[in-house]
Amino acid sequence: MNKELIVFSNRHETMAAILEDDQVAEVFVERERQRGVVGNIYKGRVSKVLPGMQCSFVDIGLERDAFLYVSDVIETVEDFDQLEAGDSEDSELAEATRDDTKSNAKPDKSTKIEELLTAGQEILVQVVKEPLGTKGARITSHVTIPGRFLVFMPTVDQIGVSRRIDERKERTRLRGIVRNFREEHGFSGGVILRTAAGGRPEEDIVGDLRYFHQLWTETLQKTEKEHPPAVVHREESLVAKLLRDFLTNDFSAIRIDDREEYERTTRLVERIMPNLVPRVHHYDKDFPIFDEYGVQAEINKALRSKVWLKSGGYIVVNHTEALVAIDVNTGRYVGKRTGRLEDTIVKTNLEAVKEIVRQVRLRDLGGIIVLDFIDMEERKNRQKVAHALDQELRRDRSPSKAVQVSEFGLIVVTRKRVRQSLERQFTAPCPYCSGSSAIKSTSTICYEILSEMRRIGDAFGGRAVLLRVNPDVARALEDEERGVLKELQQVLGAELIVRPDMQLHHEQFDMMAM
């Protein structure tokens, strides 16, 4: 499979897309004002303990208190070395996050949250799940920090190896490297050797170990000095995380439109996979990079509920408070003139399977996803669709599980949720429909205006421009997105007048030479 990483970056936001065989598979967004907090480590203060729910709320400096389950609290919170290690042997930890299912696990009845934590207590925690809606961030005391070849777990004392490294000699070699380093440098904490560590020379593994040793020492020193709530370690930038977690020889190209980001990426690739440096390219065309590679068009489609299939059928994606429902319809596809109805239905369902999984990955849907396929009479056909779904889900890096198709054509998929979905990142509740649907956020519209100005700015020939926008967008340009306004003026190279217009829809704007 041919893969490409496409990166759009400016001082306000960074967006990246992974293309698989020229199709957009995943999109990632990081905005300077809205940077995600998953992976960040905080020195927090317990604000409330709830014995009835066996959890506590912790103030870590975010808008809402984070919540901490008893199962995510170490035995003695003041001493991180006292954590009773779970069985990390032969584990693969692709990301430094805990499984969502852990929140549903029943804690040991012998251990009570009120015995571990008290209101006002200081505690070191890591965010494992972004705040979502009215819910605060999910946190844990079991800190995990991912690297290129290792995952560092300072609160445990075990050495694990990814089960995908199945050669006994290689597993023994990797464990030996870690043990020797620990003995020589007094290095404490647990380590999971990731799949990428297989076959790597000793200096690469030791390099990660040195980095973690220094990082954790500095984190603990900062923890001693800071008063809660305070962040003591921030997760790496978006592009660095993607290179850390995704970069393999399968990538034929990494294309970046920003010169500074390109240079940073080149240096990072040179350090972790020097053979791939020639595949890092600076995109210097005037035409926006996301338009050039069809990413923006796919994002726009992903913000709509209806997605058409090549055959003429379509799927409909509906978000509810409890789950995501995806419905499959034949639409304009009526099959062959001499064919059976069952064959038409099966073909539509099988085509829908591929598009559904692609949309799930692209939109980053999580939690419970109910798939309503078109009813099939024959059991073998239902099994065929279920098998096809299972095969497609294996391409998804996020853990997921599908329940066998029912006689009504329903399949329930559970998928791990860590980040906010694409819809939540790009849209806001619609004031025109009382929140029953969604529109693009003011930030998204501001960035679209900037992109449009870059595309057509030369056409104004240095003349002043009148920009008409909805009042909400005008306020955003004057306040939180004033940096965008400044850049708009720089791109135009002339006077820019912003005029609020109540007659314009929230997402509408126009530019006129004066």
C-alpha positions in Angstrom: 0.0 0.0 0.0 1.3 3.4 -1.0 1.1 6.0 1.7 1.7 9.8 1.8 1.7 12.4 4.5 0.4 15.8 3.5 0.9 18.7 5.9 -0.6 22.1 5.9 0.9 24.5 8.4 0.9 28.1 9.5 1.3 30.0 12.7 -2.3 29.4 13.7 -2.9 25.8 12.9 -1.4 22.6 11.6 -3.4 20.0 9.7 -2.1 16.7 8.4 -3.7 14.0 6.2 -2.6 10.4 5.6 -3.3 9.2 2.1 -3.5 5.5 1.3 -3.4 4.7 -2.4 -4.3 8.3 -3.1 -7.4 8.2 -0.8 -7.6 10.4 2.3 -7.7 7.9 5.2 -7.1 10.1 8.3 -7.0 13.8 9.1 -5.4 15.4 12.1 -5.8 19.0 13.4 -3.9 21.0 15.9 -4.7 24.7 16.5 -2.5 26.8 18.5 -5.3 28.1 20.7 -6.9 24.7 21.0 -4.0 22.3 21.3 -5.1 18.9 22.5 -4.1 17.8 26.1 -3.9 14.0 25.7 -0.4 13.0 26.8 0.2 16.1 28.9 1.3 15.5 32.5 -0.1 17.8 35.2 0.5 18.5 38.8 -3.1 18.7 40.0 -5.1 19.1 43.2 -8.0 16.9 44.1 -11.1 19.0 44.3 -13.7 16.4 45.2 -13.8 12.7 46.1 -17.0 10.7 45.2 -17.1 7.4 47.1 -20.5 6.5 45.5 -18.9 6.6 42.0 -15.4 5.5 43.2 -13.8 8.4 41.3 -12.5 11.9 42.1 -12.4 15.2 40.3 -9.0 16.9 39.9 -8.2 20.5 39.1 -5.4 20.5 36.5 -6.0 24.0 35.2 -8.5 23.3 32.4 -12.0 24.7 32.1 -13.5 21.7 33.7 -12.1 19.5 36.4 -10.7 16.2 35.1 -12.0 12.9 36.5 -9.9 10.0 37.9 -11.3 6.5 38.5 -10.1 4.4 41.4 -8.7 1.9 38.9 -6.4 4.7 37.6 -5.0 5.6 41.0 -1.7 4.0 42.1 -1.6 2.4 45.5 0.2 5.3 47.1 -0.2 8.5 45.2 2.7 10.2 46.9 5.1 7.6 45.8 5.0 6.6 42.1 7.3 3.7 42.5 4.7 1.9 44.6 2.4 1.1 41.6 1.6 -2.5 41.4 2.6 -3.3 37.8 0.1 -4.9 35.5 1.1 -7.7 33.1 2.9 -5.6 30.4 4.7 -8.6 29.1 4.2 -9.1 25.3 2.1 -6.0 25.1 2.0 -3.6 22.1 1.3 0.0 23.2 0.8 1.9 20.0 -0.1 5.1 21.8 0.5 6.3 25.3 -3.2 6.1 26.2 -5.3 3.7 28.3 -8.1 1.6 26.8 -11.5 3.2 27.1 -12.9 0.0 28.4 -10.9 0.5 31.5 -13.4 3.1 32.7 -16.1 0.5 32.7 -14.0 -2.0 34.7 -15.1 -2.6 38.2 -12.4 -1.5 40.7 -11.1 -3.9 43.3 -13.7 -3.8 46.2 -10.8 -3.9 48.7 -9.5 -0.6 47.4 -11.7 2.5 48.0 -11.1 5.9 46.4 -11.6 7.6 49.7 -8.7 5.6 51.1 -6.4 6.8 48.4 -7.3 10.4 47.9 -8.6 13.4 49.9 -9.8 16.8 48.9 -6.9 19.3 48.6 -4.3 16.6 47.9 -1.7 17.2 45.3 -1.3 14.5 42.6 0.7 13.9 39.4 -1.6 12.8 36.5 -1.6 12.3 32.8 -4.5 13.1 30.4 -5.6 10.0 28.4 -8.8 11.4 26.9 -9.7 14.9 25.7 -12.6 16.8 27.3 -15.7 16.2 25.4 -18.9 18.2 25.5 -19.8 18.7 29.2 -17.3 16.0 30.3 -13.9 16.9 31.7 -10.7 15.2 30.6 -10.1 11.6 31.7 -6.8 11.3 33.6 -4.7 8.5 35.1 -1.8 8.2 37.6 -0.2 5.5 35.4 2.0 7.8 33.3 3.1 6.5 29.8 5.3 8.5 27.5 5.8 7.1 23.9 9.0 7.3 22.0 10.0 6.1 18.5 11.1 2.6 19.7 9.9 2.5 23.4 7.1 3.4 25.6 8.3 4.6 29.0 6.2 3.9 32.1 7.9 5.5 35.1 5.4 4.1 37.6 6.2 0.4 36.9 9.3 -1.7 36.8 8.8 -4.2 34.0 10.3 -4.7 30.6 7.8 -5.7 27.9 8.2 -6.5 24.2 5.6 -6.1 21.5 4.1 -9.5 20.7 4.6 -8.6 17.0 8.3 -9.2 17.6 8.0 -13.0 17.7 11.6 -14.1 17.3 12.9 -15.3 20.7 16.5 -14.3 20.1 15.5 -10.7 19.1 13.2 -10.4 22.2 16.1 -11.5 24.4 18.5 -9.0 22.8 16.1 -6.1 23.3 15.5 -6.9 26.9 19.2 -7.2 27.5 19.9 -3.7 26.1 17.3 -2.2 28.5 18.6 -4.2 31.5 22.2 -3.2 30.9 21.3 0.5 30.5 19.2 0.4 33.7 22.1 -1.1 35.7 24.7 1.3 34.3 22.7 4.5 34.7 20.4 3.8 37.6 17.5 4.1 35.3 14.1 3.3 36.9 10.7 2.7 35.4 9.1 0.3 33.1 9.7 0.0 29.3 7.7 -1.5 26.5 9.7 -2.1 23.4 7.5 -1.2 20.4 7.3 -3.1 17.1 9.5 -0.5 15.5 12.3 -1.5 17.9 12.7 -4.9 16.1 16.0 -5.2 14.3 17.2 -1.7 15.4 20.8 -1.3 16.5 21.6 -0.9 20.2 22.4 2.8 19.8 18.8 3.6 18.7 17.3 1.8 21.7 19.8 3.5 24.1 19.1 6.8 22.5 15.4 6.5 23.5 16.4 5.4 27.0 18.7 8.4 27.5 15.9 10.7 26.3 13.4 9.2 28.7 15.9 9.3 31.6 16.5 13.0 31.0 12.9 13.8 30.4 11.6 12.2 33.5 14.3 13.7 35.7 13.4 17.2 34.4 9.7 16.4 34.8 10.1 15.5 38.5 12.3 18.5 39.1 9.6 20.8 37.6 6.9 19.0 39.7 8.8 19.9 42.9 8.9 23.6 42.0 5.4 24.1 40.5 2.3 24.8 42.5 -0.9 23.0 41.3 -2.6 23.3 38.9 0.4 23.3 36.5 1.5 21.4 33.4 4.9 19.7 33.9 5.2 18.0 30.5 3.6 18.7 27.1 3.0 16.2 24.4 5.0 16.8 21.2 3.7 18.7 18.2 1.3 17.2 15.8 3.8 16.4 13.0 6.4 15.0 15.5 3.7 12.7 16.9 2.7 11.5 13.5 6.3 10.8 12.5 6.9 9.0 15.8 3.8 6.8 15.5 3.3 6.3 11.8 6.5 6.7 9.8 7.6 3.5 8.0 9.1 2.6 4.7 5.6 2.4 3.3 5.5 6.2 3.0 6.5 7.2 -0.5 6.3 11.0 0.3 6.0 13.6 3.0 4.8 16.9 1.6 4.8 20.1 3.7 3.9 23.6 2.5 5.5 25.5 5.4 9.2 26.1 5.0 10.0 26.1 8.8 7.9 22.9 9.4 9.6 21.3 6.4 13.0 22.0 7.9 12.0 20.7 11.3 10.5 17.6 9.8 13.6 17.0 7.7 15.8 17.1 10.8 13.5 14.8 12.7 13.3 12.2 9.9 17.1 12.4 9.5 17.3 11.4 13.2 14.8 8.6 13.2 14.8 7.2 9.7 17.6 8.8 7.6 16.9 6.7 4.6 13.5 8.5 4.2 14.9 12.0 4.0 14.8 12.1 0.2 11.0 11.5 0.5 10.5 14.7 2.4 9.4 17.5 0.0 8.7 21.1 0.4 5.5 22.1 -1.4 6.0 25.6 -2.8 3.1 26.1 -5.2 0.7 29.0 -4.7 -2.3 26.6 -4.9 -3.2 25.3 -1.4 -1.7 21.9 -0.7 -4.9 20.5 0.7 -6.7 21.5 -2.5 -3.9 20.0 -4.7 -4.2 16.6 -3.1 -8.0 16.6 -2.6 -7.8 16.7 1.2 -10.0 19.8 1.6 -12.7 18.3 -0.6 -12.8 15.1 1.6 -13.0 17.2 4.8 -15.9 19.1 3.4 -17.6 15.8 2.5 -16.9 14.4 6.0 -18.8 17.3 7.5 -21.9 16.2 5.7 -24.2 13.4 6.8 -24.7 11.8 3.4 -21.9 10.0 1.5 -22.5 8.7 -2.0 -21.1 5.3 -3.1 -19.7 4.8 -6.6 -22.5 2.4 -7.5 -25.2 5.0 -6.7 -26.0 3.8 -3.2 -25.2 6.0 -0.2 -24.6 6.0 3.5 -25.9 8.4 6.1 -24.0 9.2 9.3 -26.0 10.5 12.2 -24.5 11.5 15.6 -26.5 11.1 18.8 -25.7 11.7 22.4 -25.2 7.9 23.0 -23.9 6.6 19.8 -23.2 7.1 16.1 -25.7 5.5 13.6 -24.7 4.8 10.0 -27.5 3.8 7.6 -26.9 2.1 4.2 -29.3 2.7 1.3 -29.3 1.5 -2.4 -30.1 5.0 -3.6 -29.9 5.2 -7.4 -28.4 1.7 -7.7 -30.9 -0.8 -8.9 -28.6 -3.7 -9.9 -28.5 -5.6 -13.2 -31.7 -6.0 -15.1 -31.5 -9.8 -14.9 -30.1 -10.0 -11.4 -31.7 -10.9 -8.1 -32.7 -8.3 -5.5 -30.5 -10.1 -2.9 -27.5 -9.7 -5.2 -28.1 -6.0 -5.5 -28.4 -5.6 -1.7 -25.2 -7.7 -1.0 -23.2 -5.7 -3.6 -24.3 -2.4 -2.0 -23.6 -3.6 1.5 -20.1 -4.8 0.6 -19.3 -1.5 -1.1 -20.7 0.4 1.9 -18.4 -1.6 4.2 -15.2 -0.1 2.7 -16.6 3.4 2.7 -18.0 3.1 6.3 -14.6 2.1 7.7 -12.9 4.9 5.7 -15.4 7.4 7.0 -15.0 6.1 10.6 -11.2 6.7 10.3 -11.5 10.0 8.5 -14.1 11.4 10.9 -12.4 9.7 13.9 -15.6 8.4 15.2 -15.5 6.6 18.6 -17.6 4.9 21.2 -20.6 2.9 20.0 -21.2 2.8 16.3 -24.3 1.1 15.0 -24.3 0.0 11.3 -27.7 -0.5 9.7 -27.0 -2.5 6.5 -29.8 -3.3 4.1 -31.6 -6.4 5.2 -30.2 -9.7 3.7 -32.3 -12.9 3.6 -29.5 -15.4 3.3 -27.3 -16.1 6.3 -24.2 -16.7 4.1 -24.5 -13.1 2.8 -24.8 -11.6 6.3 -21.7 -13.5 7.2 -19.9 -12.3 4.1 -20.6 -8.7 5.0 -19.5 -9.2 8.6 -16.3 -10.8 7.4 -15.6 -7.9 5.0 -16.1 -5.5 7.8 -13.7 -7.4 10.1 -11.0 -7.3 7.3 -11.4 -3.6 6.8 -11.3 -2.8 10.5 -7.9 -4.5 10.7 -6.5 -1.5 8.7 -7.6 0.8 11.5 -4.9 1.6 14.1 -7.5 2.4 16.8 -8.7 -0.7 18.6 -12.2 -1.7 17.6 -14.6 -4.6 17.9 -17.6 -5.6 15.8 -20.5 -7.7 17.1 -21.9 -10.3 14.7 -24.5 -9.1 12.2 -28.1 -9.6 13.3 -31.0 -10.9 11.2 -32.1 -7.3 10.8 -28.8 -6.3 9.3 -27.4 -4.4 12.3 -23.8 -4.6 13.4 -22.5 -2.8 16.5 -18.9 -1.6 16.4 -17.1 -0.3 19.5 -14.0 1.9 18.7 -11.6 3.5 21.1 -12.1 7.3 21.4 -9.1 9.5 22.3 -9.4 12.6 20.3 -12.4 14.7 19.4 -14.1 13.7 16.2 -13.5 15.7 13.0 -17.0 17.1 13.3 -16.4 18.4 16.8 -13.1 20.0 15.8 -14.5 21.8 12.7 -18.0 22.6 13.7 -20.0 24.3 16.5 -23.6 23.9 17.5 -25.8 25.7 15.0 -27.6 28.8 16.5 -30.1 28.7 13.5 -31.4 25.3 14.5 -31.0 25.2 18.3 -28.2 22.9 18.2 -29.9 20.1 16.3 -27.2 20.3 13.6 -23.9 22.0 13.3 -22.1 24.7 11.3 -18.4 25.6 10.8 -16.8 27.2 13.8 -15.7 30.9 13.6 -12.1 29.8 13.7 -12.6 27.5 10.7 -14.2 30.3 8.7 -11.4 32.7 9.6 -8.8 30.2 8.3 -10.9 29.6 5.1 -11.0 33.4 4.5 -7.2 33.4 4.9 -6.8 30.5 2.5 -9.1 32.2 -0.1 -7.1 35.5 0.2 -3.9 33.6 -0.5 -5.6 32.0 -3.5 -7.1 35.2 -5.1 -5.3 38.1 -3.4 -3.2 39.0 -6.4 -6.3 39.5 -8.5 -7.1 42.7 -6.5 -4.0 44.4 -7.9 -3.0 46.1 -4.7 -6.3 47.8 -4.3 -8.2 48.1 -0.9 -10.6 45.2 -0.2 -13.9 45.2 1.6 -14.5 41.9 3.4 -18.1 41.2 4.4 -18.7 38.6 7.1 -21.2 37.5 9.6 -20.9 39.6 12.8 -19.7 36.6 14.8 -16.9 36.1 12.4 -16.1 39.8 12.5 -15.8 39.7 16.3 -13.5 36.7 16.0 -11.2 38.5 13.6 -11.0 41.4 16.0 -10.5 39.3 19.1 -9.2 35.7 19.3 -8.3 35.4 15.7 -6.7 38.9 15.3 -3.5 37.2 14.2 -5.4 35.9 11.1 -6.6 39.5 10.4 -3.0 40.8 10.5 -1.9 38.0 8.2 -4.8 38.8 5.8 -3.6 42.4 5.5 0.0 41.2 4.9 -1.1 38.8 2.1 -3.3 41.5 0.5 -0.6 44.2 0.8 -3.3 46.8 0.9 -6.0 48.2 3.2 -8.5 45.6 4.4 -11.9 46.8 5.7 -14.0 44.2 7.7 -17.7 44.9 7.6 -20.1 42.9 9.7 -23.3 42.0 7.8 -26.3 40.5 9.6 -27.7 39.5 6.2 -24.9 37.0 5.7 -25.2 33.4 7.0 -22.6 32.4 9.6 -20.5 30.6 7.1 -20.8 33.1 4.2 -18.3 35.8 3.3 -17.3 37.9 0.3 -14.5 40.1 -0.8 -14.9 43.1 -3.0 -12.2 45.5 -4.4 -12.8 49.2 -3.5 
